[in-house]
Amino acid sequence: MTIKNAVITSASITNDDHGLLSAWLFLDYGGYGQGFGGYVLYTPKSFTHHNDGGNYAGLFIWRCMEIAGVTEWSELTGKTIRVRGEEYGQIKAIGHIIKDDWFEPAQEFEETNAQTS
């Protein structure tokens, strides 16, 4: 695992990807970039595999804002965060630039599932 700093160049919440709700942070490492997100945050009731499960949308949005130190989604652009993952591979977690606070969606979504079961 590597850790590097990144600047958030933009953030989006969309349902463009197959009609599922997802959110993205687009990151700049200084010369190249990468996206963080794409998790299924909500499936519409019209989907045969609709599942209200945990509140992934709220958790994802809240933790991204918390890590970047903002109180509004629109303030994410321009904030610097840390990124942990495989070199040139998938981002596993994002972290606050100073505090030892990391958001690892796979782990936190699993913990949310355990609490709602």
N, C-alpha and C positions, 0 to 999 in steps of 0.2 A: 504494500500500500504506500502511496505517496501522498503528501500533503502540499498543496500550493495555494497561493492567493489568487483571487479572481475578482473582477469588477462585474457587477450585474449591469448588462447593457440594455436589457428589457425584460419584462415579465408579462405573461399572458395567461388568461383563464379562457378556455375554449371548449367547444363541443364539436369541433371540426373533425377530429380523428374518430371516424366511424360512429359519430353521434354520442360518444361517451364524454362525460365531463372530465377534463384534465387541466393541469396547470403546468407552466414551464417558466423557468428562469434561464435566460440566455446569458452566458458568461464569457468574459474576455480574459485570457491569461497573458495578454501582451504579445500579440503576433498570431494567435490562433484562438478559437473559441469552442464552446461546447454547450449543449443544453442539459439542464437538470429538471427532471419531472417526467411527465407522460404517464404517470400512474392513473389507473381508473379510479376516479374520486367519486363517481356516481354513475349508475346505469339507470336510464329512464324506465318507468314502469312498463313501457311497451316491449322491452327486451324480455325474452323468455327466461333469461337467467338473472332477472332483476333481483337485487339483494340489498336491503337497507343496512345490513351489517353494521359496521362501525361508522362513525362520522369522519371518514377519511378526508373529505373536502375541507371541513373546518380545521382538522388537525394539520393538514398540509399547509393551508394558507396561514394559520396562526404561527406555526413553527418557522416557516420561511420569513415571515415578518419579524418574529422574535430574534432569529439568528442575525438578520440584517440590522436590527435595532430601529425599526420603523413602526409607526402606528397606522399607516395607510398603505395599501398595496401599491398605489401610484408612486410612493416614495422609494420603492426598491431600486429603481434605475439609478446607477451611479454609486451604489453602496459596495464596499469591499467586504468579501467574506473569505473563509478558507474552504478548500475542497479536499475531500479524502476519497481516493479510489485507485484503481489500477492506472498505471501510466498510459495515457492515450486510450483508456477504456472507460467503462461505465463509472459514473460517480456514485459512490456508496453513501456519502454523507456530506452535508455542508455544515460549517461551523462558524461561530461568532469570531470576528477578527481578533478580539482580545481575550474574551472569556473562554473558559473551557466548557463550552456548550455546543454540542453536536446534534444535528437532526439526521437520523438514519431512518428514512421512511419505512423500509422493510421491517425493521425491528419495532418501530413505534406503532405501525399498523397491526403487527402481530400482537403486541401488548394490548391494543385497543380491542381486538377480536377476543382475546382472553377475558377481558373485563366485561364484555357484553354477552358472553356465553353463559 
